[in-house]
Amino acid sequence: MKIAIIGAGEVGYSIAKTLYADNDIILIDKREESCERAGKLDVQVIQGNGANVSILKQVLPADLVVAVTGNDEINVVACIATKLLTKDEKTCTTIARVSNPEYINKPTAHREEIGMDYMICPELTLASEVAGIISVPSAVGMEAFADGRVKMMEFKVGRDTTFDGVSLADAEIPDCCVISALVRGKDVLIPHGSDVMHEDDHIIVIGKQEAITEIEEMFGGGTNIRSKVMIVGAGIVGFYIARLLAERGDVDLKIIEADEDRCVEVAGALSSALVLHGDGTDEALLRSEGAGAMNVVIATIDSDEKNLLCLLLAKQLGAKKVIAKVDRSEYMELFEMVGIDAALSPKQATIDGVLRVSMGAGVESLATIEGEQAEIIELIAAPGSKMTKKTLDRIKFPKGAIVSAIVHDNDVIVPRGTHQIHAGDRAVVFALTSALPKVKKLFE
């Protein structure tokens, strides 16, 4: 594909780095330093304003235009201008990254009515994930597929817990879900019945919502548990998380924010939360406000270093679970190495959204696992595709992949080998990155 990426910051650069090997990439950015870094990739670089029509004319026609600058308005204008310039071709897909809640109220939205294809809000995606794992002590990740009918949860195996020392064959999990992957250290494994789970392993479970809820209870969660949550940093991500938790009503919420005016604004919008003005990296403040007694402390300051310091202090004081927003991908592994329970990236949400669109028809959603080692992908089986011609046990499916769930006529099925996929069915597949092209081809 020919892909134009407007904005060569962390997000734009990462998208280009992920896609340039198999696509023709053009990166556009006003900043000289960003253009110099982008020039180290095998891509075309243009220095300038990506919303400028004269610059857009240089890169069009294109199959995909992605606007991911730090300015919502520039991203929106660039996508609308692209659509106007290519209105006679109808082949160019546009994606705008936005953060302002006035533009979007869910992680991904179709926006054809205003002249673009998609809006992506990575901050809302991250907030939804955090809200989903708050009440389960061992949960460190969550994704939804098939319009919410299928759910993925990532759990950390604790010492002497239900799954510690138990083989997958002996694990008593509900029938309507499946352990799709085992993450051990840096390795992602497609599991077998003889594999034994150990302390600090991560297991990825995919299945029906009600089955996942049962699994959550096995890990100490449950809808009747009222959590004490502290959010440090009331920027866009922190506010989105706070709003989602306030709407749930099962959380005692405390927010610490360094900007006094922002404190007043957030307190006015969230009457059920206690909003405090202060420095979230101040140990005395964290101690006096009971960070050590919190079920969860979430750091969403616009500084990875401050987030890390804040959470290390909270962990030392006794907080049960700590979650960080991390903007720089190279810090993700470091955060988890030093004891941060979950390090989540808004940037990765944008990359996943762009990857899904770049994969073309038939791909409904996508989630990247463990630094792009594996992906969970939702595919629609095309009429006449190989997946529709035989039962699963007779299809030569790649070794690095597993069909975890199928949605047929709105029914969610955890398939066995004798199950056959029909045209139009949605399949949620866990796949190592190396196996993904073969998997996609089977569904085309």
N, C-alpha and C positions, 0 to 999 in steps of 0.2 A: 504494500500500500504506500501511497504518497501521503505523508502525515506532516502537517504544519503545527508546531507547538509554540504558542505565544507565551513567553515567560520562561526564562532559563535559570530560575532560582532552584532551590532544592527539589521542588516537585517536578518542574519541567525538565531539569537535568536528569532526574531519576527515570522519568518516563522515556526520555530519549535513550538513555543507557540501556533500558530494558528492551526497547523495540528496534534499535538501529541495525542490529545484525540481519534482520529479515525484512526491513522496510526502508523506504527512501524518506529520511527525516530532514526537516528544515526547522531550525530553532531561531526564534525572533526575540530579542531583548534590547532594551534601551541602554542597559548598563555595560560598560566596556569590560569590567572584570568578569561578568557572567558570560559574555560572549567569548572571552579568552579561554575560560574553563571549558565551555561547550566545544570550542575548536579542537580540543584534545580528543574528542570523539570523531568517528568517521561520519560526520553530518555536515550539512550546509548551514552556515550561521549568517544571519542578517541582523545588523545593529539598527534598531529603530523602534518606533511605536507600533505594536501589532494591531492596534485599532485604526491605524492610518490606511485609508483606502489604497493609496499608491503602493504601499508595501504589500498589502494583501494581494493586489493584482500581480505582484512579482511571483507569488507562491501558488496562486490558483491557476488552473483547477487542481484540487487535491481530493483525496478520498476521505480524509478526516482532518478537521481543524480543532485543536484543543487549546483553550485559553485558560491558563493557570497562573496569571500574575497575582500579586497580592492585592489588586484593586478589583472589586466586584464589577464596577461600572465599565472598566476597560474590557474585562472578560465578556460581559454581556454585549457591549457595542461591537466588539470584534466578531462575535458569533452572528449577530444580526446582519452586520455588513457582509460577512461571508455568504450568508444565505441570499442576500439581495444580489450580490455579484455572480452567484451561481444558480439563480432561479430558473434558468432555462435548461440546466443540466440535471438537477435533482439527484445528483449522485454523491454530494458532499455532506457528510455527517458532522455536526458541530457539538462540542461539549464545553460548557462554561463552568468553571469552579466559582462558587459563591459562598459567602459566610453570613451575610445579612439575613436575619430571620424575616425581614419584609419581602424577600425574594423567594424564599423556600421554607417549607415546614416539614420536610422529610429528607432523608439522606440523598435520594436520587429522584428526580422528577422529570417527566416529559414536558417540554415547553414549546411545542409546535405552534401554539396559538400566538406567541409573541415573536416567532421567526427564528427559532433554534430547535435543536433536537433534544438535548439533555442539559439539565443543571445538576451539578454534584456538590453536596455540602459535606466535606470530610469531617468538619467539626461535629455535625449532627450524627454522622456514622459512628464516630468515636464515642460520643455521649450515649448513644443507644447501646453500644457494647458494654460500656462501664455500668450503665443502669441494669443491664441484664445479668451481670456477675456480682453485683453488690452483696446479695443476700446469701450467697453460697461460699463458705470459707475457702474451699479448694478450687473454685472456678477462676480461670485466668483468661478465658476468651469465649466469645459468643458470636454466632452469625445466624441469620435467618435466610431461608430459601423458599422457593415456590410460594411467594406471597405470604410468608409466615407459617405455612403449613408444615414445613420441615425445618428443624433447628439443629445447629451444631453447637456443642459445648466442649471446651477444652478444660480438663481438670488436672490438677497436680496431685499425685499420689503421696499421701503423708505416711509417716511411720505408724505402724500398728493400726492402720485404717482398714476399711472394708476390702480394698484391693491389694494391699501390700503383701507381697509374697504369694499371690494367687495367679494361677494360669488363666489365660483368656477363656479356655474351654470350661473352667470351673467357675468363672465369674457369673454371679447370678444377676444378670441385667434383664430388664423388661424385653419382651419379645419384639416390641415395635421400635427397637433401636439396635444399632450395631457399633461396636468399637472399630472405627475405620482406620485408625493409625495409632502408633506408639512412638512417642518422641523421647529419645534417651540421649541426653547431652545435646550434641549437635546433629545427631542422626535421626532421620525420619524413617520409620519402618512400617511397611504394610504387614499387619500382624497375622500370626498363625495361632491356632488353638493351643499349641504347646508353649508359646511365649509366656513368661512369667513377669508380672508387673512388680516393680520395686519402688522404694521410697525415692522421691524426686522425679520419677518418670512422669511424663504428661501423656494422658490418653485423650483422644479425640473421638467423641461419641456423636453419631448422627441418627436422627429418627423423628418420630412423631412428637409433637409438643408435650402431650401427656406422659409419654415414656421418658422424655428428658427431665420432666418435673420429678418423676420417681427417682431418677438417677441423682438429681440435685439433693433430694432428701437423704439419699445414702451418703452424700458427702457433707451432710450437716446443714443443708439449707431447708427452706420451707416457707410457705406464705405467712405463717403465724409468727415468724421471727421478726422483731422490730430492731433494725440496725441503727447504731450511732455512727454517723458519717460526718467527716470533716473534709471540706474542699478548700484548698489553699490556692487562691488565684481565681478571680471572678471575671476573667475575660470571656471571650466567646465560648470556648469549650467548657470552662467552669460553669458559666451561666446555663448553657444547654443541659449539662449534667444535673445541675441543681433543679432546673425546671422539671425535668423528667422525674426526678426523685420526689419532688414536691407533689407532682400530680399523682404519684402512686400512693402517697399518704401513709406508708409504713416505715418511714425513716425519720429519725431525729437528726436534723440537719444544721450544721454549723459551718459558716463560710468566713474565711479570713482573706482580706483584700488590702493591698498597700495603698491604693488610690482612694482618697476620702470621697470624692465626688462619685466614683463608681460604686462605693459602698451604699451611698444614699439611693442611687438608681436601682441597684439590685434589691435592697431592702424594700423599696416601694413595689417592686414587681413580684417579690416572693415573701408574702406576709408570714408564712409558716416557718421560715428559716431565720436563724439568728446570724446576723451579719456583723462582723467585727472589723475595725480598721486596725491594721498592723502588718508587721513583717513576718511572713510565714517561715522564714529561716531563723527566727529568733527563738532559741531554745526555751528561754524563760516564758515567752508568750505561749508556745506550744504546751509547755508543762502546765501553766496556770489555766489554760483552756481545755485541759483534759485530753490531749492527743493520745496519751498512753491508754486511755480507757475506750478508745474508739474501735469499733469493729472494722472500719475502713477509713484510711486517710488517702485523699486523692490530691495530687499536686498538678496544677494546670497553669503555672506561671509561664510567661513567655521567655523562659530561660531554662534550658535543660540542666544547667549546672545548679541553679537554685532549686529546681524540682528534686534533683538527686539529694542535695543537702537536706532539704526539708523532710524528705521521706526517710533518710537514714536516721535523722533525729527522732522522728515519730516512731520508727521501728525500735530504736534504742529505748524510748520511753515506754514501749509496751503495746503499740498499736498492732492489732491482729493481722491486718492485711493492708498493704500500701500499693497504690497504683499511680503510675506516672504517665503524663503526656510527654512524648519525646519527639522533637522535630527533626533531629539529625539522626539518620539511619545508622551511622557508625557507632552511635552511643547505645543502641538497643541491647546488644549483647552485654555491654559493660553494666548496664542497669540491672539486668537479671543476674549477672555474676556476683554482684555485691549484695543481693538479697531483696531487690525490689520484686514483688510478687507478679506484677503485670506491667509491662512497658508497651504502651499503645501509641500508634503514630497516625495522625490525621493524613499525613502525606501518603501512606500506604493505601488508604481508602480511595484517594484520587487515582493512584496508579492502577488499582484493581478495576475501577470504573472504566478507565481508558482501555485497559487490556481487554476487558469484556467486549467493548465496541469494536476494537481492532480485530477481534477474532471472527467477526462477521455474523451472519444469520445463524440462528439455532442456539447461540449462547445467551442465556438469560441472566446469569449472575456468576460472580467469581470472587473467591476469597483466597488470599495468599497465606501460606503457612510457613513459619520458621525461616524467615529471610529468603523467600521464594524457592525453597527446596521442594515444596509441594503446593498443590492448589486444590480447592474444592470448587467444582464447576457444575453449574446447572445447565443441562443441555435438553433441547427438544428433538425427539427422534423424527427425522424427515421421512416422508413416504418413500418406501423402496430402499431405505438405508439398511446396511448389514445388520444393525441391531434389531431390526423388526422381523428378520427372516428365520431366526432360530431361537430356541430357549437359551438362557444365559450360559448353561453348562456346555453348550455346543458351539459357543462363539469363542474365537481365539482372541481373548481379551488380554491386553498388555499385563505383564506380571506386576508392574509398578502401579496398578490402579485397581479400584474396587467400586462396584455400583452399590452405594450405601442406601439409597431410597429412590422410589419411583412414585410419581403422582399420576394416577390414571382416573379420569372422570372425577377429580377432586378427592379421591381416596388415596391416602398415603400407604404405600406398601414397602416393607423391608423385605427385599426379594431373596428367594432361594434359587438354587441352580435351575430348577424346573420352570421358573417364571419366564414369560416372554414379554418383551417390550413391544408396544403397538405404536404406530405412527401418531404423532401428536402428544405422546406421553412425555412428561418431564422426568429426567433422571438426574439425581444428585450424585456426582462421582468424585471420590477422593483419588487423586493421581499425583505421583511424583512428576516433577516438571518434565523430565525426560520422556515420560509416557504420554504426556498430554496431546501431542499432535496425532498420535495413533488413535487415541480415544475419540478425539473430535472427528476424525475421518470415518469412524464406525457409525457415527450418528448422522453423517451428511447424506 
